[in-house]
Amino acid sequence: MRNFFLSPQRLFGAFLGLFFILYGGCQTQWPSLETQTRLWTNQQLYDDVWQTIERDYLDPSLNGQDWARWRHRYDGWLLNEDETFTAIETMVASLGDDYTLFMRPRDMAEQAMQIDARLFGVGLELMKLSGGITVVGVLPESPAKKSRIRPGDKITSIDGQSVSMLSIEAAADKIRGAEGSVVTLTIERTNTPKNAVPQHWQETLKRAEIKLHDLWIDALGDRASIGYIQIQSFIGETLEADLSQAFAKFRHKKGLIIDLRGNSGGLLSNAVSVSDMLLDSGVIVSIEGRQNGHQAVIQAYHANRGQLFEGPVAVLIDGGSASASEIVSAALHDHHRAVLIGQRSFGKGLVQKVVPLEQSAGLNLTVSRYLTPRGQNIHHNGIAPDMFIPEHNDNKLVLPISTHVADLDTVKRQRLQQDPVVKAAIRWLDRHCRHQPSTNSAGASLS
């Protein structure tokens, strides 16, 4: 019988023969050096993001998935920049974290102008959360402040165009515009009372220059015996100095109201400084992050400055109080330094860092989270007030469109006197005061 098994030498020769039969008569198109370089560069960017997330992301389980499955998923397919960016965005989205985002070059450029990029000319602070483009803050004395729009509302269309397919940047472009021009936003409110039908309406806003003022102070109550401080943002570099001046001005008042309603946050350092001014000692906030592959407390901030005001304190919060506002509220509350009045806060307790990448891109990565002095996680939970006061239309101190700048303090003061949350705070302070009221009744605006 003939032996049909080929030796290794004959088998190799047969393979070569078949190769030349199939390909010998044509020119094979191998990738050019330029294409190979581009593939390597794109794959390297993708892998840098993969490794950064594996090493630094807050949740060691990476949303309970096998992270290794993503590493070589697109090998050989990342032929251009857009395909690479889309592949990275798909991988990042698997974390299920609204705050961890791949930032294309344009996103990184706008990050450098973070404040301007989020104000949009009508005074709205926006984020793209899982439910769509969501309002997280409404700036005082802005066009949006005069409208019905509140934190938690969603924008479904801009000038008649649906935002469902728009990035936050594209939506920003459509909302921004020349001063005096108008933009029409379609608003959806789903956080209505149980069993209530979601509300939909349109708001036409006239664009204006948005000027930030971190602090507004006044004196309220009988014989102006209670100090009132509205902290509108924790962004400003002068907040600590301005607040020190305010505490000095109010040192003889019998009580103090700190209004954090609608304050969507800012700098951690400012939140720590504000808390430190009202505490003698103790933990202000702890930061939990990754350490040796596990979640652990990696840093804690303590009070050591000493109280600049010693009377009782009422802190006002609502659904627009987020991040830095929640750090201050929780610190004062957990140390029994203040009573919280209003509505449950927003619940934003994650910390992100921006990681610069090649190709002018970046990664906004969740690396840690805030814990209150009692060790509670703020994120998604928010902070419940000690005294719940339902929101009313007048709670937001909407200023008349026709009001002149010179009259704003007077109008605001009048509305504060009628604000049910402020009135509740004044009643509480009257019952818990430890100092005799002062006749010093001057009010002022700081910026």
BELWOSUL-V880471 format. One record per backbone hydrogen bond with DSSP energy under -0.5 kcal/mol. CO is the residue of the C=O (numbers start at 1). NH is the residue of the N-H. If there is no record, write none. Layout:
# BELWOSUL-V880471
co = {CO	CO}
nh = {NH	NH}
This chain:
# BELWOSUL-V880471
co = {2	7	8	9	10	11	12	13	14	15	16	17	18	19	20	23	26	28	32	33	34	35	36	37	38	39	40	41	42	43	44	45	46	47	48	49	50	51	52	53	58	59	61	62	65	66	67	68	68	70	72	74	74	77	80	81	82	83	84	85	86	87	88	89	90	91	92	93	96	97	99	101	102	103	104	104	105	106	107	108	110	111	113	114	115	115	116	116	119	119	119	121	122	123	124	125	125	127	127	129	132	132	133	134	134	135	137	139	142	143	144	150	153	154	154	156	157	158	160	161	163	167	168	169	170	171	172	178	181	183	183	184	185	185	186	186	187	188	188	189	190	193	199	201	203	203	205	205	207	209	210	214	214	215	216	217	218	220	221	222	225	225	226	227	228	229	229	230	230	234	236	238	239	240	241	242	243	244	245	246	248	250	254	254	255	256	257	257	258	258	259	260	262	263	265	267	268	269	270	271	272	273	275	276	277	277	279	282	285	286	286	287	287	288	289	291	294	296	296	299	301	301	312	313	314	315	316	317	318	320	321	322	323	323	324	325	326	327	328	329	330	331	332	332	333	337	339	340	340	341	342	347	347	348	349	351	351	353	353	354	355	357	358	361	362	363	363	364	365	365	366	367	368	369	370	371	372	376	376	378	378	383	387	392	393	394	400	404	404	405	407	408	409	410	411	412	413	414	415	415	416	419	420	421	422	423	424	425	426	427	428	429	439	444	446}
nh = {4	11	12	13	14	15	16	17	18	19	20	21	22	23	24	26	28	30	36	37	38	39	40	41	42	43	44	45	46	47	48	49	50	51	52	53	54	55	56	57	60	62	65	65	67	69	70	71	72	73	75	77	78	79	84	85	86	87	88	89	90	91	92	93	94	94	95	96	98	100	101	364	104	362	107	108	109	110	111	112	113	114	117	118	118	119	119	120	122	123	124	208	144	139	126	136	137	129	134	132	129	134	155	127	136	152	125	142	146	146	147	153	135	156	188	163	186	161	162	158	166	171	172	173	174	175	176	181	207	185	205	159	187	203	156	157	201	154	190	199	192	196	189	187	185	205	183	207	180	211	212	232	233	446	230	444	228	226	224	225	254	255	220	257	218	231	259	216	232	267	239	242	243	244	245	246	247	248	249	250	251	253	312	434	227	314	229	259	260	316	231	263	264	322	234	271	272	273	274	275	276	277	278	279	308	309	306	303	301	288	371	298	299	369	296	294	291	289	298	287	284	285	256	339	258	341	260	343	321	322	346	325	326	327	328	329	330	331	332	333	334	335	337	338	336	313	315	386	387	317	389	349	380	323	370	367	368	355	365	356	363	360	361	357	103	355	365	101	353	367	58	290	351	288	378	286	375	372	378	381	382	345	342	395	396	397	403	407	408	408	411	412	413	414	415	416	417	418	418	419	419	423	424	425	426	427	428	429	430	431	432	433	441	217	215}
